[in-house]
Amino acid sequence: MKLSRCWKMRPRVAFYPCCHLDILEPLALLAPYVDEVIFCDINAALLSRWRKSIASLSGPPSASFLIGDVRQVISSVKEIDILFYRGDSPGEDGSGVFVLGDSFLPFILERFHADGGLIITDGSNSRGSNFERMIRPNGLAKHGWLFRKCSDQPFVEKHRLHVIDVKSARSAQPIKNQ
Ligand SMILES: C[S@@+](CC[C@H](N)C(=O)[O-])C[C@H]1O[C@@H](n2cnc3c(N)ncnc32)[C@H](O)[C@@H]1O
């Protein structure tokens, strides 16, 4: 499936948890796909640096900033079309939040539109091989959603980011051989 084909036109929102200072490149990468990117980090000291870094940009997409523990502030995010997530780790400098793991991912998926959405990720903080299974040829069925690698992968060579199509299990073709 082409990325452009699995993506219909309506206002779109991307959510990037644990972003640190990774603002400008995600805005550029996501520009063809979303109208707004919500960046989230627990470190309130980043806010002034985020604002400075976007001062000369005019968008779209627009950038908004959410300060707090993503496990708590996720409830204030209304709708997500794209989960963008990279560069995190369980180690000392990382968040230790398994955003792609089974405990937290369902809270993000709850905010996906019924039509589904995309996950754009390097596979950071994935537990139980979720990421590896999402990008295998058969994809992954979990939490009432089907995850499949899009055939169009515009970011993989330069940025090592994979684009994963997320569809409600009710509306998508079943996945064989789990
Ligand atoms: C390794 S850095 C992320 C780097 C960034 N993704 C990149 O690619 O440049 C981890 C970030 O997660 C943030 N963080 C730690 N715990 C968090 C939490 N519970 N919720 C949201 N952000 C958190 C830290 O403040 C830090 O900025």
The ligand as a Tripos MOL2 file, in Angstrom:
@<TRIPOS>MOLECULE
LIG
   27    29     1     0     0
SMALL
NO_CHARGES

@<TRIPOS>ATOM
      1 C1         16.7140   10.1380   25.1090 C.3       1 LIG1
      2 S1         15.7500   11.5930   25.2770 S.3       1 LIG1
      3 C2         14.7950   11.6050   23.7920 C.3       1 LIG1
      4 C3         15.5660   12.1040   22.6190 C.3       1 LIG1
      5 C4         14.7000   12.4580   21.4400 C.3       1 LIG1
      6 N1         13.6000   11.5630   21.2300 N.3       1 LIG1
      7 C5         15.5910   12.5200   20.2170 C.2       1 LIG1
      8 O1         15.4640   11.6810   19.2990 O.co2     1 LIG1
      9 O2         16.4580   13.4260   20.1640 O.co2     1 LIG1
     10 C6         14.4980   11.1360   26.4380 C.3       1 LIG1
     11 C7         13.5710   12.2860   26.7820 C.3       1 LIG1
     12 O3         12.4680   11.7510   27.4880 O.3       1 LIG1
     13 C8         12.0670   12.6900   28.4680 C.3       1 LIG1
     14 N2         11.2750   11.9660   29.4700 N.ar      1 LIG1
     15 C9         11.7170   11.1770   30.4840 C.ar      1 LIG1
     16 N3         10.6750   10.6170   31.1220 N.ar      1 LIG1
     17 C10         9.5500   11.0630   30.5160 C.ar      1 LIG1
     18 C11         8.1680   10.8540   30.7290 C.ar      1 LIG1
     19 N4          7.7420   10.0390   31.7100 N.pl3     1 LIG1
     20 N5          7.2770   11.4880   29.9340 N.ar      1 LIG1
     21 C12         7.7050   12.3200   28.9520 C.ar      1 LIG1
     22 N6          9.0110   12.5550   28.6920 N.ar      1 LIG1
     23 C13         9.9170   11.9340   29.4580 C.ar      1 LIG1
     24 C14        13.3840   13.2580   28.9960 C.3       1 LIG1
     25 O4         13.1970   14.5290   29.5990 O.3       1 LIG1
     26 C15        14.2000   13.3390   27.6940 C.3       1 LIG1
     27 O5         14.0920   14.6150   27.1020 O.3       1 LIG1
@<TRIPOS>BOND
     1     1     2 1
     2     2     3 1
     3     2    10 1
     4     3     4 1
     5     4     5 1
     6     5     6 1
     7     5     7 1
     8     7     8 2
     9     7     9 1
    10    10    11 1
    11    11    12 1
    12    11    26 1
    13    12    13 1
    14    13    14 1
    15    13    24 1
    16    14    15 ar
    17    14    23 ar
    18    15    16 ar
    19    16    17 ar
    20    17    18 ar
    21    17    23 ar
    22    18    19 1
    23    18    20 ar
    24    20    21 ar
    25    21    22 ar
    26    22    23 ar
    27    24    25 1
    28    24    26 1
    29    26    27 1
@<TRIPOS>SUBSTRUCTURE
     1 LIG1         1 GROUP 0 **** ****
